[in-house]
Amino acid sequence: MKKTPINQARRRFILTSATVGGGFALGLQLPTKAQMATDGGSDINIWVQISPDDMVTIKYARCEMGQGSMTSAPQIVADELDANWEQVNIEYVDVNEHIRMNRAWGDMVTVGSQTIRNSQEYLRNAGATARAMLVAAAAEEWGVNASEIDVNNGIISHAGSGRESGFGALAAAASAQAVPETVTLKDPADWHIIGQPFPRVDIPPSVDGTQIYGVDIELPGMVYASIRQCPVFGGTLKSFDASKARSRRGVIDIMSIDDNSVAVVADNWWRANKALQEIEIQWDSNGNGNVSSEDILSTFKASLDATDAALLPNNSGDADQALANAEQVLEAEYFTPFLSHSPMEPMGATVRINSDRVDIWASTQAPEGLVSELVNALGVAQENVYAHRVQAGGGFGRRGGSSDYARSAALIAAQLPEGTPVKLLWTREEDTQHDFYRPLAMYRLKAGLDSNGNISGWKTRIASGSILNQMRGVPLRGGVDFTAVEGFTRLPYQIPDQFQDFKLTPTHVPLGFWRTVGWSQTPFAREQFIDELAVAAGEDPYHFRLKHMAEDELSRHIMEKVAQAIGWDEAPAAGIYRGIATTEPYGSFTAAAVELSVNDAGAIKIHRVIQGINTGHMVNPDNVRAQLEGATVWAISAAMWGEITLEEGQVQESNFHNYRLLRMAEMPVIETVLEATGGFWGGVGEPGQAPILPAFCNAIYAATGTRVRSLPLKHHGFSLA
Amino acid sequence: MELQINNEVHDVDVEADMPLLWVLRDILNLKGTKFGCGISQCGACTVHVDGEPVRSCSYPASAAEGKAITTIEGLSADASHPVQQAWVKHQVPQCGYCQSGQIMTAVSLLAKKPQPTDADINAAMTNLCRCGTYKRIRDAIHDVAGNNPETTLAYEA
């Protein structure tokens, strides 16, 4: 077996050069000093650059993968700047510069529906500060009082003197102004760019084939790699016989990676992958080779009865006493399976290692994660790693946690002649079988009803693995992984007596953040169980929810809007049934209602989905609408067919024929309800999915009397018409 | 072998069984056509061969000899094809990775059925989109066909 450690001389050189020059090569004063950029523009601050022709370049620090924040985040800056949106260019922040400048642009990681809600304040300040500096420059040049100057749609003007100017003529002078210590941000009523459904800036290249994704990078002298990883998680490579593969056309090198993978490098990816299929590989499963889905289920069932679970922080009152006093007590167990992300662009990365720098091009949600992965893999200094920006062909959390694909690419590059760029591309099978999966989870819920049909006592046991613990090695605060229990930590229903706990249930299956994370699965249990209680109380599920939400105005508001949109209080047409659900994910409030019919063969026809969201402030309504539409498709695919199963320690699903996703013919009619009640900034990319799954399953119950407590629906005799 | 791609003839030295996708992507550097699954399931690799949509990941390059191949790059020189314009107008793409294939499939559908019904769209548009842009794909196709003047334009919403 060939095992080449990283070239030690090269590694030392990189470390040395970092010590000498690292960190100070670039002017760290950039944000506050006038600096002429190479194209003649002036940096007003690190977010805003203005060129003499009035074009405004706004920096974008996060990652675009279809969620739209490359457009909506700069809208926030442009609004406070009072720029003309037609004159705005958007440019990615350079990752290396960001690191050398002590992470001046804040978080680059694009996860948790956070971009807008966690950066809006500094983005608004950046725009307002740049505006104030333009105004100060104008006041100085025109000899007028700054307070009399107005800025509107890219024009700076002074009514008294009749003077006016575009941004460009004043940009150099503005960049030399003192940075104001405080700026007054606009009243939301004065926003004119925030709230506009501007077209997404990254869409035009997606319709003519010019959009560059990680897998599209082409460099001079590039070679291509395909990889086969040990099919059993935690297993290792025993030996391999590459004699047949080595003689195939185009094969350049065959190597092992990290003691658990084999890679072929060739002059073309197809040739590399063909050769890889001809390598006979012996694996050692290291004790995980007998694990099946059934074993995992038994472990989880035991977790539901375990006596050493960790308490959730929101327990209150005496749930056991309340249940003892209740008129009726209901108990139910729910199950949600492992799921893979399966973005359309499979995992991959291009890496080139030179003596003084390492370059990587990869679709990612975590550019700094790529850098640290390479630092770990190669032992180089982070200042010498250059992670280049590309559009990601979907992320959904897969590219936000582990950058395992970048590590493999780097370790392949390290075994090739110096300066050889290598593009690693995974097959769809590798992508499906080497994911960091949405955790499998089981939930046991127990609640009572008093004689008035009010919920009296509520207990939840959550059994799940921990993404934070397993992927990150993070010790769990209070023994609870908050991502696994979100949905139960703040019930919108006023129930005084609650007892909820979490039983950590690890397996050998890698876990990751899957779009909507815990909120993709906890509502399946919570919002169906609320329906079960409503049915037991003999009440309408919508009104039953409402009466328990007296103190939760925002949850009530969005659910009422959705109920109105579907006409809940008027009976649907004969044969059509409805379900409803409400959730509070990622700072937003979402509710959904579904209308469907089910025929005798179990074929479900979805007639209408109403998707409602209240994001508080809303930056780009059309993009919010698009995210809700997509999230609905995402949730219904998972509901109908989604599961990752294991036999002999290996994932059984491999490609889209056995990991089914919704197609056009199955696409329901979706209507969206957008609410922006102000007062808070909620997330957009993920919240839409949360209420869909339970609303869908509640409608199936209404139609069939079958309460689906485990997923996917295909195992319950249902199909999608 | 000689391949005629986007009205240009390319002489490529490749194995007869190399899928057209990899000739396009790795030999000719036409990166608009995407790899998604390798087994004709997702359609991200859809190109036209003599006007018919084919899934180039599973279509041997040798089978395309003597035929006219069109990729997304050959659809128009300036993104002016009505389907491309409708895709922008309706703000169809999210991540965009599948959209070259979606557009090529839609163009072929509209060539055969200039005014497709929903059933026609369902039958022809079998490409996968993980972002779930199907609603807007349908709206955009109807718009090109002039089927649905009521369609709300995303930008004007």
Interface residues (C-beta under 8 A of the other chain):
Chain A: M65 G66 Q67 G68 P197 F198 P199 R200 D202 I203 P204 P205 S206 V207 D208 G209 T210 Q211 I212 Y213 V215 D216 E218 Y224 R249 N268 W269 W270 R271 S342 P343 M344 E345 P346 Q391 A392 G393 G394 G395 F396 L425 T427 R428 P621 D622 N623 R625 A626 Q627 E629 G630 A631 T632 V633 W634 N655 F656 H657 L661 L662 R663 M664 A665 M667 I670
Chain B: E15 M18 P19 L21 W22 R25 D26 I27 N29 L30 K31 G32 T33 K34 F35 G36 C37 G38 I39 Q41 C42 A44 T71 I72 E73 L75 S76 D78 A79 Q84 W87 V88 Q91 V92 P93 Q94 C95 G96 Y97 C98 Q99 S100 I103 I121 N122 A123 M125 T126 N127 L128 C129 R130 C131 G132 T133 Y134 K135 R136 I137 R138 A154 Y155 A157
